[in-house]
Amino acid sequence: MGAALIFPGTLATLTATMPRDKRGLAIGLWTASAALGGTIGMVIAGGLVEFFWFGSVFVFLAIAGVVTGVMTFAFVPETSDPGHAHVDPIGSLLSVIGVAALVVGVIEGPLRGWSDPVTVMGLGIGIALLAIFAWWELRVPTPLLDVRLFRSPGFSAGSLLVFAQFFVVFGYFFVAAQYLGFVREYSPFQIAAALLPVGVLLPVMSMRAPAWSARWGRGKVGAAGLVLMAIATGVFALMGQATPYVIFALALVIFGAGMGLSGPPGTEAIVETLPAAKQRVASAMNDVSRELGGAVGIAIIGSALTVGYRSSVDHQSSAIDPALLEATRNSAATGLATAEQAGASAPAVVEVVRQALVDGFASAMAVATALLLVAAVIVALRTPNAPEESVLDNEVSS
């Protein structure tokens, strides 16, 4: 809840206070700071867990939150606009329950089976409530999200670009940490350090993206960023147990470059589509696309990892004592815990678990690659190079 209150306000403040000719640069800085903050946070958290205790992460975050809150109160200008503020409790409730149910269905599918009642109910309720949400938003006088905005190519393509980017980013870090921890046996701090190359080119590309968008068009630049990410996830899909770390690191550099290149065009497309009075809607939609993409990405990419892992364990089942099979196929963590009690067959169980996780990681990255390439094509074809403010002023601003 706290994060949801903070993040849209950061972008809305930038768009409200920065001159129009500096807005692209500001969005590039904003994109880079958000990504680098996450990267630095991983390293700090990994170090705190390894050298202190688990709770020290939250002590650190509490202190950082207080310091940042004081700085925000002291230095961030007030940009409130009560005339355009409204609340839609019914729409909020429909969207929250709908998204939650959908995510539950996606997560439980690989575990319980896609025909299991919990999975079917989750997917069914989620889809139904999101459809009702769209219907409600078209009829309520003060909608939480005017779904007619998606008629705009810029708004819909920008939202898709942000959604696809963070679908893969959140999902990737979720499964990559398991690959590094269970296959390569890295400690928490080593996992965080191993992911650091993602930030090598990210800020540079974020800062250059607005200028390149102005020259070649947001659709082309944003799509190019997604393609770079797809190249990286394609390389990740080919990783094995003995793949040299330098290849992993180089793929991460490409992945980070794609993140930096695709971020600003998507946000700019959303922001520039709406008039000044609707910038809070633009900021909120950018954040919704980001967080919804992350939640669904973790669910789907994580599910692909689970499906690939279990399929690989079943394929190698002849190498495992039948009494240990169910625990081994449950997850990599339980599989390695089982191996510790397997006696003479422990090496065989460990080998099965590691190879299965490599196979699951490959499946997850294949899903990510496919989504990135499809999104890149749509973004390249649909994103307009020029703002559409004149169209949306007539349709939406009232």
N, C-alpha and C positions, 0 to 999 in steps of 0.2 A: 504493500500500500504506500509505503514511504517512497519507494523508487518511482511508482506511478505518478506520485505528486511532484516529484523533482524533475524527471527527465523531460517531459514536454515543456516545462517552464524554461528550461535552458535554451531550447531552440526558439521558442516564442519571444524570449527576451532579445535574442540576437536579431531576429527579423524586425522587431519593433524599434530597436535602437540603432542599428547599422544603416548607413546610407545605401541606397539600392546598388550603386556601383561597387560597393565593398562587400555586398552580401555573399557573393560566391566565395570570396576568400575567407570570410567568417565561417561559412558552412564547412569549408575544407578544414579549417582549424578545429572546428567543433567535432567533425568526424574523426580527425586524427587523435584528438584528446580523449575521446570516448574509447577508441580502440587501444590506445597506449595505456590508458588507465586500467583497462582490463588485463593487459599483458603484464604490467608492473604489479598489479594486485595479485596475479597468480604466483609470481616469484616471491613476493613478501609473504603470502599465505603459506606457500610451500616451505619456506624457511622457518616460519613461526611454528608450523606443525612439527617439523623435524627436530628443531633445536629447543623448543619450549613445550607447549602442550596445546591440544586442539582448541581449547577455549581462548587461547591468546589471540587467535585470528579475530575473534569478535570483540575482544578488548581493544585491539588496534583499530578496528573499524568504528567502534563507538567513539574513540578519541578523535579519529579523522573526521567523523561525522559532526561532532561538536565544533571542531575548529573550522570546518567548511561552512557550517551553519552560521557561525559568528561572522565569517568573512562575507557570506552572502548578504546577511542583514546589513553589514556596514557598507558594502561597495556596489551591490547589484541594484540598478535603478528600478523604481516601481513602474510597472507597465499594465496595471489592472484596467479593465474596461467593463464596469458593471452593466453597461447597457447591452452588451453582447453576451453576458453570462447567463446560462440557464442549466437546469438539471433535468434529466430524464430518468427517474428511478426505475420505471418499468423496462425501458430499453437497456439500462445498465444491468439489471437482474437477468434479463433474457440473454444478453451477450456473455455474461460471466458464467452462468450455468451451461449455456450452449457450448462454449469453448471448453470448459472443464469436462463435460460429458464426452465431447469428441476426443479429447486427449486421453481420457481414461480408456475409451474403446480402442484407440490405436495402440496404447501401451499394453493392454491386456490381451490383445489379439494373438501375439506370438506366444504368450504364456498359457492362456486358457484354450486357445483355438478360436478361429474366426466365426465359428457357429455357436460358441458358448453364449448363454443368455446375457452375461455381464458385458461381453464384447458387443453383441448385437444391440443391447439396450443403450450402451454408451454411444455407439455410432448413430443409432436411430434417433435418440433424444437430442444429441448434439446437432445433427443436421436439421431436425424439425424445429428446434428452438432458434437456430440461426436464421432459418427461413422466416419464422414468425417475427424475429427481430427486424429483418429487412422490411417485412410487411408493415410492422408497427412504425418504423422510422419514416415510411412514406406518408403516414397519416397523422402523426403527432405534430402539433404546431411548432414545438421547439425540440427537434430531434437531437439525440446524442450524436448521431452521425447521419447526415443527409446522404443516403445511398445514391441519390441522383448525381452526386459528384463523380461517380465512377463512369458516367457517360463521357467524361473528359478523358481523352487519350493520355494527356500529361499526368493527370491525377492517378488514373488506373495503372499506367505503366510505371510511374514512380513508386507507387505502393507495391507493385509486384517486384520491382527491383530491390527495394529494401527488404521485403518479405523473403525473397529467394536468397539474398545475401546472408541474412541472419539465420534462416532455416539451416543453411549449410554451416555457418560459423559456429553456432551453438551446438549443433549436432556433431560437428567434427571434433571440437574440444572434448565433448562428452565421451566419444569413443576412442579418441587418440590417447587420452589419459589411461584408459584401460589397456590399450596396446603397449604403451610405454611401461606401465606398471607390471602387467602380468606376463608379457612376452619378453621384454627387455630387462625386467626386474629393477626398474628405476625406483628410487625413493621419492617421496612427495616433492622434495626440493629439486631433485634431479629431473623429475617430470616437468616442473615449472621452468627450470633452466633450459631443458631441451626444446621447449616451445617458444623460447625467446626470439629465434630468428624471424618469427612472423612480423616483428616490428621493425625489421631492417629497412624495408622500402615503403612500408605503410604510410608514414607521415609525409614522405616525399611525394608519393603518388596522390595522396589526399590534397596536398597543396597545389599540385599541378593540374588536377582533374578539372577545376572550374575553368581555367584558361583553355584547356584542350576541348572542353565542352562548348565553349563559346566559338571555337574555331571549327570543330568538326561535327558538333551536335551532341546533345546529351545522350541520345539513344545509342549512337555508335560508341561513345566513350564508356557508358555504363555497361553495354553489352561486352565490350572488350575486357572490362574488369571481371565480368562473370566468366568469360572464356578463360582468362588467366587462372581463376579459381578452379575451373573445371580441369585445366591441364594439371594443376597441383593434385586435385583429388584423384585424377586418373593415375598419377604416379603413386599416390598413397595406396591405391587399390592393388598395386603390384608389389607392395612391400612383403618381405618374408621375414622369417625369424633372424636370419643372418645378414639382412640388408645393411650396408654400412650407414652409420648415422649421418654422414655427410650428405647422402642422397636425401634422407628425410629432411635435413636442414635446408637444402636447396629448394626442395618442394615447398617447404614452409615459407621461404623468402618469396617465391612466386605467389603462393596463397595470400600472403600479406599484401603484396603489390596489387593483386586483384581486389582485395578488400578496400584498399585505399582508393583505387581507381573507380570502383563501382559505387562507393558510398555517397560522395557529394552529388553526382548527377541525379540519383534517385531522390534525395532530399530536396534538391533544387527544383526538380520537376513538380513535386508536391507543393512546395512553398510558392513557386512562381505562378501556379495555376489559380490560386485563390487571391481575392482582394485583401487589402490591409485589414479590414474588419474581421476577416475569417482566418487570420494567421494562427490563432490559437487552435482552430480546427485542424489546420495544416500540421502544426506541431504535434498535436495529439495523434493524428492519423499516422504520421511518421513513426511515432513511438509505438502505436498499436501494431503497425506492420512489423516493426522490429521485434517486439516482445511476442507477438503471436507467431511470427516466423520462428523465433527461438524455441518457444514451447512445443510447437508442432514438429520442428526439426529434431529436437531431442527425442520426441516420441517416435517419429518415423525412422530416423537414422538409427536410433537406439534399438528399435524393433528389428530393423534389418540386420544389425549386429547379432541380436539374439537368434533370429532365424538362421543366419549363416553359421553361427557357432553350434547350435543344436544339430543342424544338418550334418556338419562336419564330425561332430562327436558320434552321431549315429553311423556315419560312414566308416569310422574307425573303431566301432564298438567291439570288434573281435580282439582288439589289443587290451581290453579292460575286463577285469573281473565283473561278471554280471551283477554282483551284489553292490558294486561301486558305480554302475552305469548311471542310474537315475540322479544321484548326487552330482556326478561329474557333468551331466548335460544340463543341470539346473542353471549354472553360471560358472564363469571362470574362477570366481572367488571360492565358491563351494567346491569346485573341482580341485583346486590347489589345496584347500583345507583337507579334502578327502585323501589326497596323495600323501599328506603327512602321516596318515594312519594306515597307509596301504602296505606297509612293510616292503617286501622284495619287489612288489609290482609298482612301487612309487614312481620310479623313472618313467615307466610306460604311461602312467596316468598324467604326469607332468607334460610329457611330449604330446599326448593327445590334446590336453587343454590348450597348450600354446599354439599348436597348429590350428586347432578349432577357432581360437580367437583371431589368428591371422586370417583365416577364411572368413570369419564374421566381419572383421575390419574391412576386408576387400568387398564384401557384399554391401556394407554400409557406404563405402566410398563410391561404389558403382551407382547406387541410388542418388547420392549427392551429385555426381558428375552428370547424370541424365537430367536431373532437375535444373542444374545450372545451364546446360546447353539449351534446353527448351525455353527457359526464361530469357536467355540471351537473345534468341531469335525473336521472341515476342517484343522484348524491350527495344531491340534495334528497329523493328518494323513499326511499332506503335508510338514511340515517344516523339512528340513534335519538337522541333528545334526552337520555335518561337513561343513565348508565353501565350496563354489563351484567356487572359484576363477579361477581354471584352465579351467573350462568350459567357463566362461564368458570372460576370457582374450582372448580366441580364437574367441568368437562370437562378442564381443562388443567393446573391448578396442581400436580397430582401428577406 
